[in-house]
Structure formats: C-alpha cells, structure tokens
C-alpha cells in the first residue's frame, strides 16, 4: 500500500510539473472555458425580441396606427421598413432584410367596427425561434387589442358592468420571474464546458505521451494501470475545479445569475461530476491513437452535449433512442443538478437520482479505463 501511494505521488508530481511547465497551455485551459461561456451566453439566447419587421399599412387611419404602435411598444417587433403592400413585405422577408411583416388591409377601420378585423402577420419560417416568439407575441397583442375594443364599445353603449370580466388569469413565474434566458443557460453552459475541458485534458495528455514516446517509459515501470489513472487525473481535478469556480463566479457577478442553493453542496457535486468527466476522458484516450482523433471525438461530444443533454432543447419530446444516447453523457445529469442548486436552491433530496447516476457513472468509467488501459504499446 505504501509503495502504491509512493508511485501515485510520483505520477502526480510528474503530471503537475508537466502542466506548470507548459504555461501557454495552462493559460489556454484557464481562459478558454471563460471565453466560450461569454460567447455562449451572448450568442445563444432563447429570448427573441426586437424582430426586424416590415409594415404595409394600407388603411393609414387611427385604428391601424394604434395596432402597429402596440406591436412596436411590446418590444418584440421593430418597424424598420414601411412598404406599399403585401408583395413588398414578402420580398423584404425573402431577401433577408426583415424577419417579419405586418399587412393591414385598406378597410381595417371598418372591419374593426364590424368586429371582424384581420391583420396579416408574416413570419420568416427559416428561423424557428423567431416564428415561435413572433407568433406568440402577435397573438397576445391582437387579443389585447380586441379586448380593449370590446370594452370601449361596451362603455359607449353604457354597459359599464361588462368592464369587469368574469374570468381573469394571474400568472406567476417561479425562480425566474423576468424570464431571463441567461438564468436558464449559464448553469447548463458551465456543465457542458467542464465536461469538454475534462475530456480534452485527459485524453490529449495520454495521447500526447504516446506520440512523444514518454508513455513507453512509464509502461516499463512497476506502475499499475489504476495507479497511472489516479496519477493522471489528480492534478486535472484541481485545475478543472478552479475553472468551474471561475465560470460560476463570472455567471454570478457578471451576468447577475443568483446563486440560491448551497455553495458547499454544489462544490461536492461538481467534484463528483469532474471525476465522471475525467473518467470519460480516459475512455476516449483508449480509443484515440492521435491528438487529432482525440480532438475529433471531443468535438463530437460537444455537438451531442448541445443537442441531447437538455442544454438548449427539452429532452421530453425526444424519441426514446435519442434520449438513451443523451443518457450516456454525464452533462445530462449535472445540468439538472446545476439548475436545481443554482436557480431553484433545492437540496440533495430533490435530485438524489441524478447524483446516484453520476456516482455510478464515475465508478464505471474509472473501472473500464483501468481495464482497457493496456500496460503495453499497441
């Protein structure tokens, strides 16, 4: 046991010296996740507003102007172009000048008085998020305008009692009352970046030693596969933990994402997640024979992580087979944990199943990595 600890200590010392000696790579490892988080946070947003819009107001009366103003005041539509008719609206959308269009017929005011007014909202279907946001906003504004007109008519006829509607709704959004997309994205982005960092660190370091020939020197020593694995991941655990701390602090103090849960609980669960990611990275290192192959696998896992883990798209509508592939990525479980602790402030009792899966995942990947790591050169 003592000799084993001495061998592990020597390996940890060697890995630490290698990491500190290559200061350019160390700076990149510490800075790259932070840069990527800023890019993700500012580029990937689920809140679509200020949609560039073309307006064809062929009525040009008080009713049509009020409707256009309501659309613009909502903040969802920016009236950037005023054109003559429907064809010009379609042309502007087709050429990419705008993402939406409003077509108001010539007799809009008369239609309003009859109670059958219709304004055409045209949306660019090539952008699904714009379609969803624009459709929902336009429908809500049209309903609000219709309700306002109904109450106005009732007031003119002296039916004041109609002004008090028999049914009304009161909406309350928990945890994120302002519906800020960053509060949803930042915990998930941190989870995905840490996964990619852990995989890239371990897999490329093992492959690099194989390419340089230093792995052969270790293979002739009495070091056992499990000892080699522990020696490899120990310094990277500390480095990744520092990276996680930097990203979370940036999310809290720069992006104003409130941290509602226990920092200590999150720290321990993050450590568990980091170990799981390092185990997956060791498995990647047993498959990849060159650094290029390791980078390609990491890129593929990044794509799968964005699509299948619930980072951006909900997992519930996904087919069972697709969800099964997502279950093989540890970020699937930690994204739920991170959002639960950071956004909701929940404790271990609410997410024990995801924690248990990460424990099993980390143990299985470490054992598989130890078994598959051959104490010889292929």
Helices and strands as residue ranges (DSSP letters): H 2-21, H 23-43, E 51-57, H 62-73, E 77-82, H 86-94, E 100-104, H 108-114, E 119-123, H 128-156, G 160-163, H 181-212, H 214-219, H 225-253, H 263-287, H 291-308, H 320-327, H 331-338, I 339-344, G 348-350, H 352-372
